[in-house]
Amino acid sequence: MPKKLQRQVRAPSAAMPAAAKQADRPARPKLAPSAKTGGSVRGRVRPKALADFTSQLATLLEAGIPVVRSLHILEGQLPQGPLKRIVISVTEDVEGGTPLSEALSKYPRTFDNLYTSMVKAGEAGGIQETILQRLASFMEQSEDIKSKVKGALAYPVVVVFVAIAVILGVMTFVIPKFKAIFRQLVHEDLPPATQRLIDISDFLLQYWWIWAIGIPLIYVVHRTLVAQVPAYRYQRDKLLLKVPLFGPLIKKTIVARFSRTFGTLVESGVPHLEALEIVRSSVRNKVLEGSIDDILGSIREGEGIAPAMTDSPIFDDLITNMVDVGEQTGELDRMLTRIADRYEIEVDRTISTVFKILEPVLIVILAVFVGFIIYALLAPMLKLMQSMSGRR
């Protein structure tokens, strides 16, 4: 336990009057009405800060410190911000007799259904500190894999956008100047590559408003359809799973997160049906959501989890068989954890493979574009030099 926590954990002397104890506590900032009654607090709590809070709370509870006292200690350590305001409100509710899970559920933007359900399961089983430790570990692993995938996806996007910006700059500012020079020096027809480059530049300059309005409009329409039309979002998510290089990465990430979340809930004592409903509410991929709906229907009909996974485009035979064995042996949580571990390793390998393949491919594509532009600009000059040497 950190020294700072240890100093705060030491119980005050029995001789110390209650009033003195209260006076020793740092003054709480006044809360807005919304913060006192629950609901929403301005500002976003970073996942890393929430994972640290959860881990520290678990450490204090493992040391035998009551929940209210633990919350007071953490409240004093937190910097000013949305999480501190939430913890102050939660502490007041718990002091008033509200269960911790219920107090946390008043802030669904910070403590989602998965979080509060696991805390509730820990309260029911008397293993709150164990559940919180699992939850902190789960959050750290989820954030780690999310950051890796975002990094892998961000690299090609940034490279492509920079390349497009540079090429557009050349086409709209550089090529028109060369066009004027060519008209003065070259009195014959321009080489086909040069003429094609000038035609593209003229088109971009003449119809710039189509790109300026059309691209943002397409983006807004796409985002609106994704948010409001489930069928469109399903097809979008299905298409993403088939994209070369990135499709397998997205699929493995989805499987790893599903297995880790479901396994953590089952290990914490949450019933399978309730656990799957919690997982369903937290997923963002409509294809996986449809697969979970099939599994829920299978469980309600008494057929189990594995049979419904057979026809899913997300789960392969290995996952289905491992889940089947886990159901039969009563060790579903262990099997799901193994699946999550395996696919998290696969995600790391796939990211490495994507970078190894993508980097040379992007370099070749950019080299082709740049080479074409350079050739198209040099071709008229070479033609002019040849014609001048021929006259001599």
C-alpha positions in Angstrom: 0.0 0.0 0.0 1.4 3.5 -0.9 2.8 5.4 2.1 0.3 8.2 1.5 -2.6 5.8 1.8 -1.0 4.1 4.9 -0.8 7.5 6.8 -4.5 8.1 6.1 -5.6 4.5 6.9 -4.2 4.6 10.5 -7.2 4.7 12.8 -7.5 7.9 14.9 -6.9 7.5 18.7 -9.9 6.4 20.7 -9.3 9.4 23.0 -9.7 11.8 20.1 -13.2 13.5 20.4 -15.6 13.0 17.5 -15.6 16.7 16.9 -11.8 16.7 16.5 -12.0 13.8 14.1 -14.5 15.7 12.0 -12.4 18.8 12.1 -9.4 16.9 10.8 -11.2 16.0 7.6 -10.6 18.4 4.7 -13.5 20.7 3.9 -15.7 19.4 1.1 -16.4 21.6 -1.8 -20.0 22.6 -2.2 -21.8 20.5 -4.7 -24.2 21.6 -7.3 -27.8 20.3 -6.9 -27.2 17.8 -9.7 -24.2 16.4 -8.0 -26.0 15.9 -4.7 -29.0 14.2 -6.1 -27.0 12.1 -8.7 -27.5 12.1 -12.4 -24.9 14.0 -14.3 -21.7 15.9 -13.4 -20.0 18.2 -15.8 -16.8 16.9 -17.3 -15.7 13.4 -18.4 -13.8 11.0 -16.1 -10.8 9.4 -17.9 -10.8 5.6 -17.9 -7.3 5.5 -16.4 -8.5 7.7 -13.4 -11.5 5.4 -12.9 -9.4 2.3 -13.0 -6.9 3.8 -10.5 -9.8 4.8 -8.2 -11.3 1.2 -8.4 -7.9 -0.4 -7.7 -7.3 1.9 -4.7 -10.7 1.3 -3.3 -10.2 -2.5 -3.5 -6.8 -2.2 -1.8 -8.4 -0.3 1.1 -11.2 -2.8 1.5 -8.8 -5.7 1.5 -7.0 -3.9 4.4 -10.2 -4.2 6.4 -11.2 -0.6 6.2 -15.0 0.1 6.0 -16.4 1.3 2.7 -17.3 4.8 4.0 -13.9 5.3 5.5 -12.2 4.1 2.3 -14.3 6.5 0.3 -13.4 9.4 2.6 -9.6 8.5 2.2 -9.9 8.4 -1.6 -12.0 11.6 -1.7 -9.2 13.5 0.1 -6.6 12.2 -2.4 -8.5 12.9 -5.6 -7.6 16.2 -7.4 -10.4 18.7 -8.2 -12.5 17.4 -11.0 -15.6 15.4 -12.0 -14.5 12.2 -10.3 -13.9 13.9 -6.9 -17.4 15.5 -7.1 -18.9 12.1 -7.9 -17.1 10.4 -5.0 -18.2 13.1 -2.6 -21.8 12.5 -3.6 -21.4 8.7 -3.5 -19.9 8.9 0.0 -22.8 10.9 1.3 -25.3 8.4 -0.1 -23.4 5.4 1.4 -23.2 7.2 4.8 -27.0 7.6 4.6 -27.4 3.8 4.2 -27.5 3.5 0.4 -25.7 0.4 -1.0 -22.5 1.3 -2.9 -23.8 -0.2 -6.2 -27.0 1.9 -6.0 -25.0 5.1 -5.2 -22.7 4.5 -8.2 -25.6 3.8 -10.5 -26.7 7.4 -10.2 -23.8 8.3 -12.5 -24.3 6.0 -15.5 -21.9 8.1 -17.7 -19.1 7.2 -15.3 -20.1 3.9 -13.8 -21.8 1.9 -16.5 -24.1 -1.1 -16.1 -21.2 -3.5 -16.2 -19.5 -1.7 -13.3 -22.5 -1.4 -11.1 -23.6 -5.0 -11.7 -20.3 -6.3 -10.7 -20.2 -4.2 -7.5 -23.8 -5.4 -6.7 -22.6 -9.0 -7.2 -19.7 -8.3 -4.8 -22.1 -6.9 -2.2 -24.3 -9.9 -2.5 -21.5 -12.4 -2.2 -19.5 -10.5 0.5 -16.4 -10.3 -1.8 -16.6 -6.7 -2.7 -12.8 -6.1 -2.6 -12.2 -9.1 -4.8 -14.7 -8.0 -7.4 -13.3 -4.4 -7.4 -9.8 -5.8 -8.0 -11.1 -7.9 -10.9 -13.0 -4.9 -12.2 -9.8 -2.7 -12.0 -7.8 -5.3 -13.8 -10.5 -5.7 -16.5 -10.6 -1.9 -17.1 -6.8 -1.6 -17.4 -6.7 -4.5 -19.9 -9.6 -3.1 -21.9 -8.0 0.4 -22.1 -4.7 -1.2 -23.1 -6.1 -3.1 -26.0 -8.3 -0.1 -27.1 -5.3 2.2 -27.2 -3.3 -0.4 -29.2 -6.1 -0.8 -31.8 -6.6 3.0 -32.0 -2.9 3.5 -32.6 -2.9 0.8 -35.3 -5.8 2.5 -37.1 -4.6 6.0 -36.6 -1.3 5.5 -38.4 -2.6 4.8 -41.9 -5.4 7.4 -41.5 -2.9 10.2 -40.7 -0.5 9.2 -43.5 -3.3 9.1 -46.0 -4.7 12.5 -44.9 -1.3 14.1 -45.0 -0.6 12.6 -48.5 -4.0 13.8 -49.8 -3.4 17.3 -48.4 0.0 17.5 -50.0 -1.2 16.3 -53.4 -4.2 18.7 -53.3 -1.8 21.5 -52.5 0.4 20.6 -55.4 -2.6 20.2 -57.8 -4.2 23.6 -56.8 -1.1 25.8 -56.3 1.9 24.3 -58.1 0.4 22.9 -61.3 -1.4 26.1 -62.4 2.0 27.9 -62.3 3.7 25.2 -64.4 0.7 25.4 -66.8 1.4 29.0 -67.5 5.1 28.3 -68.0 4.3 25.4 -70.4 2.0 27.6 -72.5 4.8 30.2 -73.0 7.6 27.7 -73.7 6.0 24.7 -75.4 4.0 25.5 -78.5 3.2 21.9 -79.4 0.8 19.5 -77.8 1.8 18.6 -74.3 2.7 15.0 -73.4 -0.4 12.9 -72.4 0.7 12.6 -68.8 1.2 16.3 -68.4 -2.1 17.1 -70.1 -3.9 14.6 -67.8 -2.3 16.3 -64.7 -3.4 19.7 -65.9 -6.9 18.5 -66.6 -7.2 17.1 -63.1 -5.8 20.4 -61.6 -8.4 22.4 -63.7 -11.2 20.2 -62.5 -10.3 20.6 -58.9 -10.0 24.4 -59.2 -13.2 24.7 -61.3 -15.4 22.4 -59.1 -13.8 23.0 -55.7 -17.2 23.7 -54.2 -18.4 20.2 -54.9 -15.6 18.8 -52.7 -15.9 21.5 -50.1 -19.7 20.8 -49.7 -20.0 17.2 -50.8 -17.4 15.5 -48.5 -18.7 17.1 -45.2 -22.3 16.4 -46.3 -21.5 12.7 -47.0 -19.9 12.5 -43.6 -22.9 14.1 -41.8 -25.4 11.8 -43.6 -23.3 8.8 -42.8 -23.1 9.6 -39.1 -26.8 10.3 -39.0 -27.6 7.0 -40.6 -25.3 5.2 -38.3 -26.9 6.8 -35.2 -30.6 6.4 -36.3 -30.9 3.5 -38.7 -29.9 0.1 -37.1 -29.9 -1.7 -40.5 -27.4 0.7 -42.0 -25.2 0.5 -39.0 -25.3 -3.3 -39.1 -24.2 -3.3 -42.8 -21.5 -0.8 -41.9 -20.2 -3.0 -39.1 -20.4 -6.1 -41.3 -18.4 -4.4 -44.0 -15.7 -3.3 -41.5 -15.2 -7.0 -40.6 -14.4 -7.7 -44.3 -11.9 -4.9 -44.8 -8.5 -6.4 -45.8 -5.9 -6.2 -42.9 -8.2 -4.3 -40.6 -11.2 -6.6 -40.7 -9.4 -9.5 -38.8 -8.0 -7.0 -36.3 -11.4 -5.6 -35.5 -12.9 -9.1 -35.2 -10.2 -10.3 -32.8 -10.6 -7.1 -30.8 -14.3 -7.7 -30.5 -13.9 -11.3 -29.5 -11.3 -10.5 -26.9 -13.4 -7.7 -25.3 -16.6 -9.9 -25.4 -14.8 -12.9 -23.8 -13.1 -10.7 -21.1 -16.3 -8.9 -20.2 -18.5 -12.0 -20.1 -15.9 -14.0 -18.3 -15.4 -11.3 -15.6 -19.1 -11.1 -15.0 -19.5 -14.9 -14.8 -16.5 -15.2 -12.5 -18.1 -12.5 -10.2 -21.2 -14.6 -9.8 -23.5 -12.8 -12.2 -26.0 -15.2 -13.8 -25.3 -16.1 -17.5 -28.5 -14.5 -18.8 -28.0 -11.2 -16.9 -24.3 -11.2 -17.7 -25.0 -11.4 -21.5 -27.6 -8.7 -21.3 -25.0 -6.4 -19.6 -22.4 -7.3 -22.3 -25.0 -6.6 -25.0 -25.7 -3.1 -23.6 -21.9 -2.3 -23.7 -21.0 -3.5 -27.2 -20.9 -1.1 -30.2 -20.8 -3.6 -33.0 -24.2 -4.5 -34.4 -23.0 -7.8 -35.8 -21.9 -8.9 -32.3 -25.1 -7.5 -30.8 -27.1 -9.7 -33.2 -25.0 -12.8 -32.2 -25.6 -12.0 -28.5 -29.3 -11.8 -29.2 -29.2 -15.3 -30.7 -27.3 -16.6 -27.6 -29.9 -15.0 -25.3 -32.7 -16.7 -27.2 -30.8 -20.0 -27.1 -30.4 -19.7 -23.3 -34.1 -18.8 -22.8 -35.0 -21.9 -24.8 -32.8 -24.1 -22.7 -30.2 -24.9 -25.4 -27.1 -23.2 -23.9 -24.6 -20.8 -25.2 -22.4 -22.8 -27.6 -25.2 -23.9 -30.1 -26.1 -20.3 -30.9 -22.4 -19.4 -31.5 -22.2 -21.9 -34.4 -23.8 -19.7 -37.0 -22.3 -16.4 -35.8 -19.9 -14.6 -38.2 -17.9 -13.5 -35.1 -17.2 -16.7 -33.3 -15.1 -19.5 -34.9 -15.1 -23.2 -34.2 -12.3 -22.9 -31.6 -14.3 -20.4 -29.5 -17.5 -22.4 -29.8 -15.9 -25.6 -28.7 -14.1 -24.0 -25.8 -17.4 -22.4 -24.6 -19.1 -25.8 -25.0 -16.5 -27.5 -22.8 -16.7 -24.7 -20.3 -20.5 -25.1 -20.0 -20.2 -28.9 -19.6 -17.5 -28.7 -17.0 -18.9 -25.8 -15.1 -15.8 -23.7 -15.8 -17.2 -21.3 -18.3 -15.5 -18.3 -16.7 -12.1 -19.9 -17.0 -12.6 -20.8 -20.6 -13.8 -17.3 -21.4 -10.7 -15.9 -19.7 -8.5 -18.2 -21.8 -10.2 -17.1 -25.0 -9.7 -13.4 -24.0 -6.0 -14.0 -23.2 -5.4 -15.8 -26.5 -7.2 -13.2 -28.6 -5.5 -10.3 -26.9 -2.1 -11.9 -27.9 -3.5 -12.3 -31.4 -4.5 -8.6 -31.5 -0.9 -7.7 -30.6 0.4 -10.0 -33.4 -2.1 -8.7 -35.9 -1.2 -5.1 -35.2 2.5 -5.9 -35.7 1.6 -7.7 -39.0 -0.6 -4.8 -40.2 2.3 -2.3 -39.6 4.8 -4.6 -41.5 2.5 -4.9 -44.5 0.9 -1.4 -44.5 4.1 0.7 -44.2 5.7 -0.5 -47.5 2.3 -0.5 -49.3 1.7 3.1 -48.4 5.3 4.0 -49.4 4.8 2.4 -52.8 1.4 4.1 -53.4 2.8 7.5 -52.4 5.9 6.9 -54.6 3.7 6.1 -57.6 1.7 9.4 -57.1 4.8 11.5 -56.6 6.6 9.8 -59.5 3.7 10.5 -61.8 3.6 14.2 -60.8 7.4 14.6 -61.3 7.3 12.8 -64.6 4.3 14.8 -65.9 6.1 18.1 -64.9 9.5 17.1 -66.5 8.1 15.6 -69.7 7.4 18.9 -71.4 10.8 20.2 -70.5 12.5 17.1 -71.9 10.4 17.4 -75.1 11.4 21.1 -75.4 15.1 20.2 -75.0 14.8 17.5 -77.7 13.1 19.8 -80.1 15.7 22.5 -79.6 18.6 20.0 -80.0 16.9 18.8 -83.2 16.8 22.3 -84.7 20.6 22.6 -84.2 
